Amino acid sequence: MPTLTIDLTDEIQARLKRLAEAQGVGEPEYVRAILGRALTNPGSPSVADPPEASSSPLDRPATKPIWRRAVDAGLALPAEERARIPRDGSANVDHYVYGAPKAS
């Protein structure tokens, strides 16, 4: 099997490790699966999401609690996008969604 070396930022390496551990596989196997899906379905928005049925551990439906999946989704956002999320979003949801005045 040919080898490909990729330089990763520390942030991407840490996210990759967390996601691979959550799936119960090593980082190389996880990356191979993601690349395989990306090359099979170019442009697919859910390349990293496992399909419903397969024998690979990567392809099992998610068994993580919903809160963990929400945290992982937030961590998958680039840092500059996370910085744009309002810190008072829960208290002022009507302001951000409907344009109502902010509740102090």
C-alpha positions as CSV (number, residue, x, y, z in Angstrom):
1,M,0.0,0.0,0.0
2,P,1.5,3.4,-1.0
3,T,2.1,5.9,1.8
4,L,1.0,9.5,1.8
5,T,2.4,12.0,4.4
6,I,0.3,15.0,5.3
7,D,1.2,17.8,7.5
8,L,-1.6,18.6,10.0
9,T,-2.1,21.5,12.4
10,D,-2.2,20.6,16.1
11,E,-5.9,21.4,16.2
12,I,-6.7,19.2,13.2
13,Q,-4.6,16.3,14.7
14,A,-6.4,16.6,18.0
15,R,-9.8,16.6,16.3
16,L,-8.8,13.6,14.1
17,K,-7.7,11.7,17.2
18,R,-11.0,12.4,19.1
19,L,-13.1,11.4,16.1
20,A,-11.2,8.2,15.5
21,E,-11.4,7.3,19.2
22,A,-15.1,7.9,19.1
23,Q,-15.5,5.5,16.3
24,G,-13.2,2.9,18.0
25,V,-10.6,2.9,15.3
26,G,-7.1,4.2,14.8
27,E,-6.4,7.5,13.1
28,P,-5.0,5.9,9.8
29,E,-8.0,3.7,9.4
30,Y,-10.4,6.6,10.1
31,V,-8.6,8.9,7.5
32,R,-8.6,6.1,4.9
33,A,-12.3,5.6,5.4
34,I,-13.0,9.4,5.0
35,L,-10.8,9.7,2.0
36,G,-12.4,6.6,0.4
37,R,-15.9,8.2,0.9
38,A,-14.7,11.6,-0.4
39,L,-13.2,10.0,-3.5
40,T,-16.3,7.8,-4.1
41,N,-18.8,10.7,-3.6
42,P,-17.1,13.9,-4.4
43,G,-19.0,17.0,-3.2
44,S,-21.0,15.0,-0.7
45,P,-21.7,17.2,2.3
46,S,-21.7,14.1,4.7
47,V,-18.4,12.5,3.7
48,A,-17.4,12.0,7.4
49,D,-20.8,10.6,8.3
50,P,-20.9,6.8,8.3
51,P,-23.5,5.1,6.1
52,E,-26.3,3.1,7.8
53,A,-25.1,-0.5,7.1
54,S,-21.7,-2.0,6.6
55,S,-19.3,-4.3,8.3
56,S,-16.6,-1.7,9.0
57,P,-16.6,-0.2,12.6
58,L,-16.6,3.2,10.9
59,D,-19.8,2.5,9.1
60,R,-21.9,1.7,12.3
61,P,-24.6,4.3,13.2
62,A,-23.5,6.8,15.8
63,T,-24.0,5.5,19.4
64,K,-22.8,8.7,21.0
65,P,-25.3,10.8,23.0
66,I,-26.7,13.8,21.2
67,W,-24.9,16.2,23.4
68,R,-21.5,14.6,22.5
69,R,-22.4,14.8,18.8
70,A,-23.3,18.5,19.2
71,V,-20.0,19.2,21.0
72,D,-18.1,17.3,18.2
73,A,-19.9,19.3,15.6
74,G,-18.9,22.6,17.3
75,L,-15.3,21.4,17.5
76,A,-15.3,20.6,13.8
77,L,-16.0,24.3,13.0
78,P,-12.9,26.3,12.2
79,A,-11.8,28.5,15.0
80,E,-12.6,31.7,13.1
81,E,-16.2,30.5,12.6
82,R,-16.6,29.5,16.3
83,A,-15.3,33.0,17.2
84,R,-18.3,34.5,15.3
85,I,-20.9,32.7,17.4
86,P,-22.6,35.1,19.8
87,R,-21.8,34.4,23.5
88,D,-25.2,35.6,24.5
89,G,-27.1,33.5,21.9
90,S,-29.3,31.6,24.3
91,A,-30.4,34.7,26.2
92,N,-31.0,36.7,23.1
93,V,-32.2,34.0,20.6
94,D,-35.2,36.2,19.6
95,H,-32.8,39.0,18.7
96,Y,-30.6,36.9,16.6
97,V,-33.4,34.9,14.9
98,Y,-36.2,37.5,14.6
99,G,-34.5,40.8,15.2
100,A,-36.2,41.6,18.5
101,P,-34.5,44.0,20.9
102,K,-31.8,42.3,23.0
103,A,-32.7,41.3,26.5
104,S,-30.0,42.9,28.6
